């Protein structure tokens, strides 16, 4: 069989696998088959010197591998620790992640001084998140800082935190500061933008 025919068959095979992957009900299978199909299509495109097509398929492979790593990541088990705003460990945590926290909360020091309640989120024995806020008598928590360490910044901490706090007498969360980079996270957590104030009801 001529090489040109084999190359052509490989091109069709890659395309078929990409299409078939879209029929998978399992997201993992979809990603795996799509990765194989995109890899074959990328190789085919390079052979025929179709570089835009090769670049697109290489990007798909990278995206698929990234998402597979997230999907296959072991499930994290979190716990919530009630802290105190004057706790020495809390001060250490805030100082250790100071620069990163200020990327999301530029007025970190001002927010910290306003807080009267603190929660630390742990994965095993490792502290991975922190929520500082002002709690009022009506069960409304005004959030000062809601921070997660970079290694756990996939929203899983927030998905654990907010339902967990529902059992602590809190029925509403309010974030009234300028959200900046924090806005996307707030929206993912179910906050609604009401005239510049982000509110989540439980």
N, CA and C atoms as an extended XYZ file, in Angstrom:
606
Properties=species:S:1:pos:R:3:atomname:S:1:resname:S:1:resid:I:1 pbc="F F F"
N         0.853       -1.193        0.000 N   UNK     1
C         0.000        0.000        0.000 CA  UNK     1
C         0.893        1.248        0.000 C   UNK     1
N         0.535        2.211       -0.836 N   UNK     2
C         1.326        3.424       -0.944 CA  UNK     2
C         1.267        4.242        0.349 C   UNK     2
N         2.363        4.915        0.631 N   UNK     3
C         2.449        5.761        1.824 CA  UNK     3
C         1.373        6.839        1.811 C   UNK     3
N         1.124        7.408        0.635 N   UNK     4
C         0.130        8.483        0.521 CA  UNK     4
C        -1.260        7.994        0.936 C   UNK     4
N        -1.564        6.709        0.607 N   UNK     5
C        -2.867        6.137        0.968 CA  UNK     5
C        -2.951        5.945        2.486 C   UNK     5
N        -1.862        5.456        3.070 N   UNK     6
C        -1.825        5.250        4.533 CA  UNK     6
C        -2.013        6.581        5.260 C   UNK     6
N        -1.349        7.617        4.754 N   UNK     7
C        -1.476        8.940        5.362 CA  UNK     7
C        -2.913        9.437        5.278 C   UNK     7
N        -3.535        9.193        4.112 N   UNK     8
C        -4.923        9.635        3.919 CA  UNK     8
C        -5.862        8.896        4.863 C   UNK     8
N        -5.637        7.586        5.023 N   UNK     9
C        -6.463        6.786        5.935 CA  UNK     9
C        -6.307        7.295        7.378 C   UNK     9
N        -5.060        7.601        7.740 N   UNK    10
C        -4.802        8.128        9.087 CA  UNK    10
C        -5.556        9.437        9.317 C   UNK    10
N        -5.602       10.270        8.293 N   UNK    11
C        -6.337       11.536        8.393 CA  UNK    11
C        -7.818       11.307        8.631 C   UNK    11
N        -8.391       10.365        7.889 N   UNK    12
C        -9.816       10.038        8.080 CA  UNK    12
C       -10.051        9.429        9.465 C   UNK    12
N        -9.124        8.568        9.913 N   UNK    13
C        -9.266        7.916       11.218 CA  UNK    13
C        -9.288        8.955       12.340 C   UNK    13
N        -8.383        9.928       12.249 N   UNK    14
C        -8.344       10.987       13.258 CA  UNK    14
C        -9.652       11.753       13.304 C   UNK    14
N       -10.186       12.083       12.148 N   UNK    15
C       -11.449       12.827       12.082 CA  UNK    15
C       -12.610       12.012       12.644 C   UNK    15
N       -12.631       10.709       12.305 N   UNK    16
C       -13.695        9.834       12.801 CA  UNK    16
C       -13.662        9.746       14.320 C   UNK    16
N       -12.460        9.603       14.883 N   UNK    17
C       -12.340        9.500       16.341 CA  UNK    17
C       -12.801       10.786       17.037 C   UNK    17
N       -12.492       11.927       16.460 N   UNK    18
C       -12.939       13.206       17.034 CA  UNK    18
C       -14.459       13.269       17.043 C   UNK    18
N       -15.077       12.843       15.936 N   UNK    19
C       -16.544       12.851       15.848 CA  UNK    19
C       -17.138       11.847       16.832 C   UNK    19
N       -16.572       10.637       16.879 N   UNK    20
C       -17.079        9.595       17.771 CA  UNK    20
C       -16.995       10.032       19.235 C   UNK    20
N       -15.937       10.758       19.569 N   UNK    21
C       -15.767       11.201       20.960 CA  UNK    21
C       -16.942       12.056       21.423 C   UNK    21
N       -17.540       12.798       20.490 N   UNK    22
C       -18.671       13.662       20.844 CA  UNK    22
C       -19.940       12.868       21.164 C   UNK    22
N       -19.923       11.582       20.858 N   UNK    23
C       -21.082       10.729       21.141 CA  UNK    23
C       -20.983       10.062       22.508 C   UNK    23
N       -19.847       10.230       23.183 N   UNK    24
C       -19.625        9.576       24.468 CA  UNK    24
C       -20.418       10.273       25.576 C   UNK    24
N       -21.107        9.497       26.386 N   UNK    25
C       -21.824       10.070       27.537 CA  UNK    25
C       -20.865       10.321       28.703 C   UNK    25
N       -19.776        9.554       28.741 N   UNK    26
C       -18.768        9.730       29.788 CA  UNK    26
C       -17.796       10.833       29.372 C   UNK    26
N       -17.629       11.821       30.241 N   UNK    27
C       -16.722       12.931       29.929 CA  UNK    27
C       -15.285       12.437       29.821 C   UNK    27
N       -14.904       11.472       30.666 N   UNK    28
C       -13.538       10.942       30.625 CA  UNK    28
C       -13.279       10.253       29.288 C   UNK    28
N       -14.217        9.377       28.862 N   UNK    29
C       -14.064        8.693       27.567 CA  UNK    29
C       -14.015        9.702       26.433 C   UNK    29
N       -14.861       10.731       26.520 N   UNK    30
C       -14.873       11.773       25.487 CA  UNK    30
C       -13.492       12.404       25.367 C   UNK    30
N       -12.905       12.760       26.506 N   UNK    31
C       -11.601       13.418       26.496 CA  UNK    31
C       -10.506       12.488       25.969 C   UNK    31
N       -10.545       11.212       26.369 N   UNK    32
C        -9.514       10.256       25.950 CA  UNK    32
C        -9.572       10.033       24.442 C   UNK    32
N       -10.759        9.734       23.933 N   UNK    33
C       -10.905        9.455       22.495 CA  UNK    33
C       -10.619       10.711       21.677 C   UNK    33
N       -11.066       11.854       22.184 N   UNK    34
C       -10.810       13.103       21.471 CA  UNK    34
C        -9.318       13.407       21.426 C   UNK    34
N        -8.606       13.078       22.508 N   UNK    35
C        -7.152       13.288       22.541 CA  UNK    35
C        -6.456       12.424       21.493 C   UNK    35
N        -6.878       11.153       21.393 N   UNK    36
C        -6.279       10.246       20.402 CA  UNK    36
C        -6.566       10.749       18.988 C   UNK    36
N        -7.834       11.103       18.749 N   UNK    37
C        -8.217       11.594       17.427 CA  UNK    37
C        -7.506       12.874       17.053 C   UNK    37
N        -7.403       13.790       18.016 N   UNK    38
C        -6.732       15.067       17.756 CA  UNK    38
C        -5.233       14.869       17.528 C   UNK    38
N        -4.631       13.911       18.235 N   UNK    39
C        -3.202       13.623       18.046 CA  UNK    39
C        -2.939       13.100       16.640 C   UNK    39
N        -3.796       12.170       16.189 N   UNK    40
C        -3.650       11.621       14.835 CA  UNK    40
C        -3.867       12.710       13.797 C   UNK    40
N        -4.896       13.547       14.016 N   UNK    41
C        -5.193       14.633       13.075 CA  UNK    41
C        -4.057       15.651       13.034 C   UNK    41
N        -3.432       15.900       14.195 N   UNK    42
C        -2.311       16.846       14.232 CA  UNK    42
C        -1.127       16.301       13.436 C   UNK    42
N        -0.849       15.002       13.608 N   UNK    43
C         0.247       14.382       12.862 CA  UNK    43
C        -0.030       14.413       11.359 C   UNK    43
N        -1.266       14.107       10.993 N   UNK    44
C        -1.670       14.140        9.578 CA  UNK    44
C        -1.499       15.552        8.996 C   UNK    44
N        -1.938       16.553        9.762 N   UNK    45
C        -1.842       17.930        9.285 CA  UNK    45
C        -0.386       18.359        9.102 C   UNK    45
N         0.491       17.895        9.989 N   UNK    46
C         1.910       18.236        9.848 CA  UNK    46
C         2.517       17.593        8.601 C   UNK    46
N         2.112       16.352        8.339 N   UNK    47
C         2.631       15.635        7.166 CA  UNK    47
C         2.229       16.325        5.871 C   UNK    47
N         0.981       16.824        5.821 N   UNK    48
C         0.504       17.473        4.584 CA  UNK    48
C         0.777       18.984        4.608 C   UNK    48
N         1.525       19.428        5.642 N   UNK    49
C         1.923       20.833        5.775 CA  UNK    49
C         0.745       21.779        5.950 C   UNK    49
N        -0.297       21.299        6.617 N   UNK    50
C        -1.435       22.165        6.945 CA  UNK    50
C        -1.238       22.636        8.395 C   UNK    50
N        -0.409       23.648        8.563 N   UNK    51
C         0.004       24.061        9.904 CA  UNK    51
C        -1.117       24.671       10.758 C   UNK    51
N        -2.041       25.439       10.174 N   UNK    52
C        -3.154       25.935       11.012 CA  UNK    52
C        -3.978       24.778       11.607 C   UNK    52
N        -4.228       23.742       10.785 N   UNK    53
C        -4.982       22.581       11.264 CA  UNK    53
C        -4.187       21.831       12.335 C   UNK    53
N        -2.877       21.731       12.127 N   UNK    54
C        -2.026       21.059       13.115 CA  UNK    54
C        -2.038       21.816       14.438 C   UNK    54
N        -1.937       23.143       14.370 N   UNK    55
C        -1.939       23.962       15.584 CA  UNK    55
C        -3.248       23.795       16.349 C   UNK    55
N        -4.365       23.799       15.639 N   UNK    56
C        -5.664       23.642       16.294 CA  UNK    56
C        -5.753       22.308       17.036 C   UNK    56
N        -5.297       21.229       16.370 N   UNK    57
C        -5.380       19.910       16.992 CA  UNK    57
C        -4.405       19.752       18.163 C   UNK    57
N        -3.259       20.366       18.058 N   UNK    58
C        -2.310       20.345       19.178 CA  UNK    58
C        -2.912       21.059       20.391 C   UNK    58
N        -3.581       22.177       20.139 N   UNK    59
C        -4.265       22.903       21.220 CA  UNK    59
C        -5.347       22.043       21.857 C   UNK    59
N        -6.090       21.299       21.030 N   UNK    60
C        -7.129       20.401       21.554 CA  UNK    60
C        -6.529       19.309       22.435 C   UNK    60
N        -5.396       18.779       22.014 N   UNK    61
C        -4.715       17.752       22.821 CA  UNK    61
C        -4.327       18.312       24.189 C   UNK    61
N        -3.758       19.505       24.192 N   UNK    62
C        -3.339       20.136       25.454 CA  UNK    62
C        -4.542       20.392       26.358 C   UNK    62
N        -5.625       20.903       25.765 N   UNK    63
C        -6.848       21.177       26.541 CA  UNK    63
C        -7.419       19.894       27.116 C   UNK    63
N        -7.439       18.837       26.313 N   UNK    64
C        -7.973       17.553       26.774 CA  UNK    64
C        -7.136       16.971       27.921 C   UNK    64
N        -5.819       17.037       27.776 N   UNK    65
C        -4.946       16.498       28.825 CA  UNK    65
C        -5.128       17.278       30.120 C   UNK    65
N        -5.232       18.591       30.007 N   UNK    66
C        -5.440       19.435       31.193 CA  UNK    66
C        -6.739       19.062       31.906 C   UNK    66
N        -7.809       18.918       31.144 N   UNK    67
C        -9.109       18.581       31.738 CA  UNK    67
C        -9.139       17.161       32.282 C   UNK    67
N        -8.430       16.241       31.624 N   UNK    68
C        -8.346       14.869       32.144 CA  UNK    68
C        -7.634       14.840       33.492 C   UNK    68
N        -6.586       15.638       33.617 N   UNK    69
C        -5.870       15.698       34.891 CA  UNK    69
C        -6.786       16.199       36.007 C   UNK    69
N        -7.641       17.164       35.688 N   UNK    70
C        -8.583       17.677       36.678 CA  UNK    70
C        -9.646       16.642       37.013 C   UNK    70
N       -10.141       15.938       35.978 N   UNK    71
C       -11.193       14.944       36.183 CA  UNK    71
C       -10.706       13.750       36.990 C   UNK    71
N        -9.449       13.379       36.771 N   UNK    72
C        -8.905       12.194       37.429 CA  UNK    72
C        -8.218       12.514       38.752 C   UNK    72
N        -8.232       13.796       39.125 N   UNK    73
C        -7.630       14.195       40.399 CA  UNK    73
C        -8.424       13.576       41.544 C   UNK    73
N        -7.748       12.986       42.526 N   UNK    74
C        -8.464       12.376       43.652 CA  UNK    74
C        -9.367       13.389       44.352 C   UNK    74
N       -10.528       12.918       44.771 N   UNK    75
C       -11.479       13.789       45.452 CA  UNK    75
C       -10.878       14.307       46.762 C   UNK    75
N       -11.014       15.614       46.975 N   UNK    76
C       -10.483       16.218       48.183 CA  UNK    76
C       -11.535       16.175       49.294 C   UNK    76
N       -11.077       15.959       50.507 N   UNK    77
C       -11.973       15.953       51.663 CA  UNK    77
C       -11.591       17.121       52.563 C   UNK    77
N       -12.539       18.033       52.732 N   UNK    78
C       -12.265       19.245       53.480 CA  UNK    78
C       -12.954       19.223       54.842 C   UNK    78
N       -12.437       20.051       55.721 N   UNK    79
C       -13.055       20.258       57.027 CA  UNK    79
C       -12.993       21.742       57.356 C   UNK    79
N       -13.914       22.174       58.217 N   UNK    80
C       -14.030       23.589       58.557 CA  UNK    80
C       -13.642       23.796       60.017 C   UNK    80
N       -12.755       24.756       60.247 N   UNK    81
C       -12.296       25.058       61.597 CA  UNK    81
C       -12.694       26.490       61.934 C   UNK    81
N       -13.433       26.648       63.038 N   UNK    82
C       -13.779       27.988       63.500 CA  UNK    82
C       -12.551       28.623       64.149 C   UNK    82
N       -12.145       29.759       63.616 N   UNK    83
C       -10.980       30.429       64.164 CA  UNK    83
C       -11.353       31.722       64.862 C   UNK    83
N       -10.345       32.439       65.306 N   UNK    84
C       -10.532       33.750       65.920 CA  UNK    84
C        -9.709       34.757       65.135 C   UNK    84
N       -10.242       35.967       65.021 N   UNK    85
C        -9.574       36.971       64.196 CA  UNK    85
C        -8.226       37.399       64.774 C   UNK    85
N        -7.994       37.139       66.064 N   UNK    86
C        -6.707       37.499       66.660 CA  UNK    86
C        -5.809       36.276       66.869 C   UNK    86
N        -6.146       35.169       66.215 N   UNK    87
C        -5.391       33.936       66.351 CA  UNK    87
C        -4.001       34.099       65.705 C   UNK    87
N        -2.967       33.573       66.357 N   UNK    88
C        -1.603       33.714       65.848 CA  UNK    88
C        -1.399       32.939       64.543 C   UNK    88
N        -2.030       31.766       64.446 N   UNK    89
C        -1.875       31.016       63.205 CA  UNK    89
C        -2.539       31.749       62.049 C   UNK    89
N        -3.696       32.356       62.323 N   UNK    90
C        -4.382       33.130       61.290 CA  UNK    90
C        -3.495       34.272       60.796 C   UNK    90
N        -2.843       34.939       61.723 N   UNK    91
C        -1.934       36.031       61.350 CA  UNK    91
C        -0.776       35.498       60.506 C   UNK    91
N        -0.273       34.323       60.866 N   UNK    92
C         0.814       33.704       60.094 CA  UNK    92
C         0.343       33.363       58.681 C   UNK    92
N        -0.846       32.780       58.575 N   UNK    93
C        -1.409       32.406       57.277 CA  UNK    93
C        -1.564       33.645       56.390 C   UNK    93
N        -2.127       34.711       56.954 N   UNK    94
C        -2.329       35.947       56.198 CA  UNK    94
C        -1.003       36.557       55.752 C   UNK    94
N        -0.006       36.462       56.594 N   UNK    95
C         1.310       37.016       56.259 CA  UNK    95
C         2.016       36.166       55.206 C   UNK    95
N         1.897       34.841       55.339 N   UNK    96
C         2.576       33.936       54.405 CA  UNK    96
C         2.050       34.123       52.979 C   UNK    96
N         0.722       34.288       52.832 N   UNK    97
C         0.115       34.433       51.505 CA  UNK    97
C        -0.213       35.895       51.195 C   UNK    97
N         0.445       36.802       51.881 N   UNK    98
C         0.125       38.229       51.784 CA  UNK    98
C         0.052       38.735       50.339 C   UNK    98
N         1.110       38.494       49.556 N   UNK    99
C         1.155       39.029       48.186 CA  UNK    99
C         0.050       38.445       47.317 C   UNK    99
N        -0.193       37.135       47.443 N   UNK   100
C        -1.228       36.501       46.631 CA  UNK   100
C        -2.611       36.978       47.046 C   UNK   100
N        -2.844       37.122       48.339 N   UNK   101
C        -4.143       37.611       48.814 CA  UNK   101
C        -4.414       39.009       48.275 C   UNK   101
N        -3.377       39.850       48.252 N   UNK   102
C        -3.556       41.226       47.779 CA  UNK   102
C        -3.832       41.307       46.282 C   UNK   102
N        -3.519       40.239       45.540 N   UNK   103
C        -3.901       40.205       44.123 CA  UNK   103
C        -5.413       40.213       43.964 C   UNK   103
N        -6.106       39.624       44.940 N   UNK   104
C        -7.560       39.529       44.889 CA  UNK   104
C        -8.234       40.537       45.826 C   UNK   104
N        -7.558       40.867       46.912 N   UNK   105
C        -8.103       41.808       47.899 CA  UNK   105
C        -7.035       42.863       48.201 C   UNK   105
N        -6.922       43.886       47.332 N   UNK   106
C        -5.869       44.906       47.492 CA  UNK   106
C        -5.921       45.606       48.854 C   UNK   106
N        -7.123       45.754       49.416 N   UNK   107
C        -7.270       46.396       50.717 CA  UNK   107
C        -7.287       45.360       51.834 C   UNK   107
N        -6.434       44.363       51.722 N   UNK   108
C        -6.410       43.229       52.660 CA  UNK   108
C        -6.361       43.661       54.122 C   UNK   108
N        -5.476       44.569       54.463 N   UNK   109
C        -5.296       44.960       55.854 CA  UNK   109
C        -6.547       45.646       56.410 C   UNK   109
N        -7.191       46.461       55.572 N   UNK   110
C        -8.424       47.128       56.007 CA  UNK   110
C        -9.526       46.114       56.233 C   UNK   110
N        -9.652       45.145       55.285 N   UNK   111
C       -10.684       44.119       55.414 CA  UNK   111
C       -10.456       43.275       56.662 C   UNK   111
N        -9.200       42.921       56.904 N   UNK   112
C        -8.868       42.071       58.045 CA  UNK   112
C        -9.258       42.729       59.359 C   UNK   112
N        -9.029       44.032       59.456 N   UNK   113
C        -9.326       44.744       60.702 CA  UNK   113
C       -10.824       44.834       60.968 C   UNK   113
N       -11.644       44.713       59.921 N   UNK   114
C       -13.096       44.806       60.086 CA  UNK   114
C       -13.737       43.478       60.499 C   UNK   114
N       -13.033       42.375       60.291 N   UNK   115
C       -13.617       41.050       60.502 CA  UNK   115
C       -13.828       40.750       61.986 C   UNK   115
N       -14.961       40.081       62.284 N   UNK   116
C       -15.207       39.630       63.650 CA  UNK   116
C       -15.436       38.120       63.725 C   UNK   116
N       -15.257       37.465       62.567 N   UNK   117
C       -15.421       36.016       62.526 CA  UNK   117
C       -14.451       35.441       61.496 C   UNK   117
N       -13.932       34.242       61.760 N   UNK   118
C       -12.949       33.633       60.861 CA  UNK   118
C       -13.195       32.140       60.739 C   UNK   118
N       -13.055       31.629       59.517 N   UNK   119
C       -13.149       30.195       59.254 CA  UNK   119
C       -11.928       29.778       58.447 C   UNK   119
N       -11.311       28.686       58.854 N   UNK   120
C       -10.179       28.127       58.122 CA  UNK   120
C       -10.612       26.795       57.522 C   UNK   120
N       -10.362       26.613       56.234 N   UNK   121
C       -10.712       25.369       55.554 CA  UNK   121
C        -9.452       24.534       55.422 C   UNK   121
N        -9.542       23.282       55.851 N   UNK   122
C        -8.391       22.382       55.796 CA  UNK   122
C        -8.669       21.192       54.889 C   UNK   122
N        -7.610       20.733       54.222 N   UNK   123
C        -7.658       19.482       53.476 CA  UNK   123
C        -6.710       18.546       54.225 C   UNK   123
N        -7.297       17.582       54.938 N   UNK   124
C        -6.495       16.808       55.874 CA  UNK   124
C        -6.077       17.729       57.007 C   UNK   124
N        -4.776       17.862       57.208 N   UNK   125
C        -4.291       18.789       58.238 CA  UNK   125
C        -3.738       20.068       57.620 C   UNK   125
N        -3.850       20.199       56.305 N   UNK   126
C        -3.284       21.355       55.613 CA  UNK   126
C        -4.309       22.478       55.472 C   UNK   126
N        -4.002       23.692       55.938 N   UNK   127
C        -4.911       24.829       55.726 CA  UNK   127
C        -4.858       25.264       54.263 C   UNK   127
N        -6.009       25.282       53.598 N   UNK   128
C        -6.037       25.586       52.165 CA  UNK   128
C        -6.931       26.766       51.824 C   UNK   128
N        -7.674       27.269       52.801 N   UNK   129
C        -8.560       28.379       52.523 CA  UNK   129
C        -8.905       29.150       53.776 C   UNK   129
N        -9.430       30.341       53.561 N   UNK   130
C        -9.742       31.214       54.684 CA  UNK   130
C       -10.908       32.115       54.324 C   UNK   130
N       -11.834       32.273       55.266 N   UNK   131
C       -12.916       33.227       55.097 CA  UNK   131
C       -12.975       34.114       56.324 C   UNK   131
N       -12.849       35.416       56.108 N   UNK   132
C       -12.993       36.414       57.162 CA  UNK   132
C       -14.215       37.252       56.862 C   UNK   132
N       -14.994       37.563       57.879 N   UNK   133
C       -16.181       38.356       57.633 CA  UNK   133
C       -16.726       39.028       58.867 C   UNK   133
N       -17.760       39.827       58.638 N   UNK   134
C       -18.499       40.487       59.713 CA  UNK   134
C       -19.865       39.827       59.811 C   UNK   134
N       -20.142       39.223       60.938 N   UNK   135
C       -21.395       38.536       61.162 CA  UNK   135
C       -22.340       39.444       61.943 C   UNK   135
N       -23.583       39.597       61.461 N   UNK   136
C       -24.541       40.380       62.237 CA  UNK   136
C       -25.560       39.467       62.910 C   UNK   136
N       -26.445       40.048       63.684 N   UNK   137
C       -27.398       39.273       64.476 CA  UNK   137
C       -28.479       38.612       63.630 C   UNK   137
N       -28.622       39.029       62.396 N   UNK   138
C       -29.666       38.488       61.527 CA  UNK   138
C       -29.182       37.317       60.671 C   UNK   138
N       -27.979       36.824       60.924 N   UNK   139
C       -27.462       35.698       60.159 CA  UNK   139
C       -26.921       36.084       58.801 C   UNK   139
N       -26.537       37.351       58.656 N   UNK   140
C       -25.940       37.834       57.408 CA  UNK   140
C       -24.429       37.969       57.623 C   UNK   140
N       -23.667       37.331       56.763 N   UNK   141
C       -22.210       37.407       56.850 CA  UNK   141
C       -21.683       38.287       55.727 C   UNK   141
N       -21.126       39.423       56.111 N   UNK   142
C       -20.487       40.312       55.148 CA  UNK   142
C       -19.044       39.857       54.968 C   UNK   142
N       -18.733       39.370       53.786 N   UNK   143
C       -17.424       38.780       53.524 CA  UNK   143
C       -16.360       39.864       53.371 C   UNK   143
N       -15.280       39.703       54.123 N   UNK   144
C       -14.129       40.591       53.986 CA  UNK   144
C       -13.085       39.959       53.067 C   UNK   144
N       -12.732       38.707       53.363 N   UNK   145
C       -11.765       37.972       52.545 CA  UNK   145
C       -12.237       36.531       52.409 C   UNK   145
N       -12.268       36.044       51.193 N   UNK   146
C       -12.570       34.630       50.910 CA  UNK   146
C       -11.443       34.144       50.003 C   UNK   146
N       -10.464       33.503       50.598 N   UNK   147
C        -9.217       33.189       49.890 CA  UNK   147
C        -8.932       31.694       49.899 C   UNK   147
N        -8.437       31.205       48.772 N   UNK   148
C        -8.002       29.820       48.642 CA  UNK   148
C        -6.569       29.800       48.125 C   UNK   148
N        -5.733       28.910       48.654 N   UNK   149
C        -4.345       28.822       48.214 CA  UNK   149
C        -4.282       28.364       46.758 C   UNK   149
N        -3.239       28.745       46.024 N   UNK   150
C        -3.177       28.454       44.583 CA  UNK   150
C        -3.353       26.984       44.222 C   UNK   150
N        -2.821       26.073       45.032 N   UNK   151
C        -2.881       24.649       44.715 CA  UNK   151
C        -4.309       24.099       44.739 C   UNK   151
N        -5.223       24.781       45.407 N   UNK   152
C        -6.594       24.282       45.554 CA  UNK   152
C        -7.606       25.227       44.910 C   UNK   152
N        -7.138       26.030       43.976 N   UNK   153
C        -7.998       27.058       43.396 CA  UNK   153
C        -8.792       26.517       42.204 C   UNK   153
N        -9.619       25.493       42.471 N   UNK   154
C       -10.471       24.923       41.423 CA  UNK   154
C       -11.944       25.023       41.800 C   UNK   154
N       -12.264       25.878       42.759 N   UNK   155
C       -13.618       26.117       43.271 CA  UNK   155
C       -14.137       25.012       44.184 C   UNK   155
N       -13.375       23.926       44.374 N   UNK   156
C       -13.859       22.843       45.233 CA  UNK   156
C       -13.941       23.288       46.696 C   UNK   156
N       -13.042       24.182       47.104 N   UNK   157
C       -13.092       24.686       48.479 CA  UNK   157
C       -14.367       25.490       48.704 C   UNK   157
N       -14.690       26.375       47.763 N   UNK   158
C       -15.910       27.170       47.877 CA  UNK   158
C       -17.166       26.320       47.843 C   UNK   158
N       -17.165       25.285       47.013 N   UNK   159
C       -18.326       24.392       46.930 CA  UNK   159
C       -18.541       23.645       48.233 C   UNK   159
N       -17.456       23.413       48.968 N   UNK   160
C       -17.583       22.796       50.292 CA  UNK   160
C       -18.001       23.835       51.331 C   UNK   160
N       -17.391       25.012       51.266 N   UNK   161
C       -17.524       26.009       52.314 CA  UNK   161
C       -18.941       26.520       52.502 C   UNK   161
N       -19.571       26.983       51.433 N   UNK   162
C       -20.849       27.674       51.592 CA  UNK   162
C       -21.980       26.779       52.094 C   UNK   162
N       -22.142       25.561       51.566 N   UNK   163
C       -23.158       24.675       52.164 CA  UNK   163
C       -22.835       24.335       53.618 C   UNK   163
N       -21.544       24.214       53.932 N   UNK   164
C       -21.145       23.873       55.297 CA  UNK   164
C       -21.521       24.996       56.276 C   UNK   164
N       -21.380       26.229       55.837 N   UNK   165
C       -21.678       27.366       56.709 CA  UNK   165
C       -23.176       27.553       56.939 C   UNK   165
N       -23.984       26.906       56.108 N   UNK   166
C       -25.439       27.015       56.284 CA  UNK   166
C       -25.863       26.481       57.649 C   UNK   166
N       -25.083       25.546       58.190 N   UNK   167
C       -25.406       24.975       59.495 CA  UNK   167
C       -24.888       25.801       60.655 C   UNK   167
N       -24.274       26.955       60.353 N   UNK   168
C       -23.717       27.817       61.405 CA  UNK   168
C       -24.572       29.057       61.642 C   UNK   168
N       -25.847       28.962       61.281 N   UNK   169
C       -26.749       30.086       61.513 CA  UNK   169
C       -26.659       31.191       60.485 C   UNK   169
N       -25.977       30.929       59.372 N   UNK   170
C       -25.833       31.942       58.318 CA  UNK   170
C       -26.845       31.656       57.205 C   UNK   170
N       -27.586       32.666       56.812 N   UNK   171
C       -28.555       32.461       55.718 CA  UNK   171
C       -28.296       33.375       54.521 C   UNK   171
N       -27.336       34.298       54.666 N   UNK   172
C       -27.023       35.181       53.536 CA  UNK   172
C       -25.559       35.620       53.604 C   UNK   172
N       -24.923       35.628       52.431 N   UNK   173
C       -23.558       36.129       52.296 CA  UNK   173
C       -23.603       37.390       51.445 C   UNK   173
N       -22.837       38.384       51.861 N   UNK   174
C       -22.796       39.646       51.125 CA  UNK   174
C       -21.339       40.029       50.888 C   UNK   174
N       -21.024       40.364       49.644 N   UNK   175
C       -19.689       40.857       49.295 CA  UNK   175
C       -19.892       42.212       48.632 C   UNK   175
N       -19.511       43.284       49.333 N   UNK   176
C       -19.804       44.634       48.851 CA  UNK   176
C       -18.582       45.396       48.355 C   UNK   176
N       -17.392       44.817       48.516 N   UNK   177
C       -16.186       45.493       48.045 CA  UNK   177
C       -16.066       45.365       46.524 C   UNK   177
N       -15.128       46.095       45.951 N   UNK   178
C       -14.860       45.974       44.521 CA  UNK   178
C       -14.333       44.568       44.251 C   UNK   178
N       -15.014       43.750       43.418 N   UNK   179
C       -14.628       42.339       43.282 CA  UNK   179
C       -13.344       42.101       42.518 C   UNK   179
N       -13.065       42.909       41.497 N   UNK   180
C       -11.852       42.714       40.705 CA  UNK   180
C       -11.739       41.293       40.182 C   UNK   180
N       -10.574       40.654       40.423 N   UNK   181
C       -10.331       39.291       39.957 CA  UNK   181
C       -11.224       38.272       40.658 C   UNK   181
N       -11.855       38.675       41.761 N   UNK   182
C       -12.659       37.760       42.569 CA  UNK   182
C       -14.075       37.566       41.998 C   UNK   182
N       -14.450       38.395       41.035 N   UNK   183
C       -15.831       38.381       40.544 CA  UNK   183
C       -16.215       37.042       39.921 C   UNK   183
N       -15.351       36.473       39.091 N   UNK   184
C       -15.667       35.217       38.411 CA  UNK   184
C       -15.945       34.110       39.424 C   UNK   184
N       -15.144       34.077       40.484 N   UNK   185
C       -15.351       33.077       41.535 CA  UNK   185
C       -16.702       33.281       42.219 C   UNK   185
N       -17.048       34.530       42.539 N   UNK   186
C       -18.320       34.813       43.198 CA  UNK   186
C       -19.495       34.331       42.358 C   UNK   186
N       -19.437       34.587       41.074 N   UNK   187
C       -20.522       34.166       40.185 CA  UNK   187
C       -20.619       32.647       40.111 C   UNK   187
N       -19.474       31.961       40.093 N   UNK   188
C       -19.475       30.498       40.074 CA  UNK   188
C       -20.076       29.925       41.361 C   UNK   188
N       -19.907       30.650       42.463 N   UNK   189
C       -20.425       30.193       43.751 CA  UNK   189
C       -21.895       30.544       43.952 C   UNK   189
N       -22.508       31.162       42.951 N   UNK   190
C       -23.941       31.436       43.025 CA  UNK   190
C       -24.315       32.806       43.547 C   UNK   190
N       -23.334       33.720       43.666 N   UNK   191
C       -23.646       35.080       44.075 CA  UNK   191
C       -24.325       35.823       42.922 C   UNK   191
N       -25.248       36.713       43.267 N   UNK   192
C       -25.930       37.531       42.277 CA  UNK   192
C       -25.496       38.987       42.442 C   UNK   192
N       -25.190       39.613       41.324 N   UNK   193
C       -24.779       41.015       41.341 CA  UNK   193
C       -26.019       41.896       41.413 C   UNK   193
N       -26.197       42.565       42.539 N   UNK   194
C       -27.338       43.455       42.736 CA  UNK   194
C       -26.820       44.869       42.957 C   UNK   194
N       -26.754       45.614       41.849 N   UNK   195
C       -26.262       46.995       41.883 CA  UNK   195
C       -24.856       47.097       42.482 C   UNK   195
N       -23.994       46.173       42.070 N   UNK   196
C       -22.603       46.218       42.510 CA  UNK   196
C       -22.334       45.507       43.815 C   UNK   196
N       -23.384       44.979       44.448 N   UNK   197
C       -23.213       44.210       45.681 CA  UNK   197
C       -23.549       42.754       45.361 C   UNK   197
N       -22.663       41.837       45.748 N   UNK   198
C       -22.835       40.422       45.421 CA  UNK   198
C       -23.460       39.705       46.606 C   UNK   198
N       -24.594       39.052       46.341 N   UNK   199
C       -25.376       38.436       47.416 CA  UNK   199
C       -25.654       36.981       47.083 C   UNK   199
N       -25.502       36.126       48.104 N   UNK   200
C       -25.838       34.702       47.971 CA  UNK   200
C       -26.739       34.331       49.146 C   UNK   200
N       -27.938       33.875       48.838 N   UNK   201
C       -28.874       33.434       49.865 CA  UNK   201
C       -28.818       31.921       50.002 C   UNK   201
N       -28.912       31.427       51.224 N   UNK   202
C       -28.914       29.980       51.469 CA  UNK   202
C       -30.337       29.512       51.756 C   UNK   202
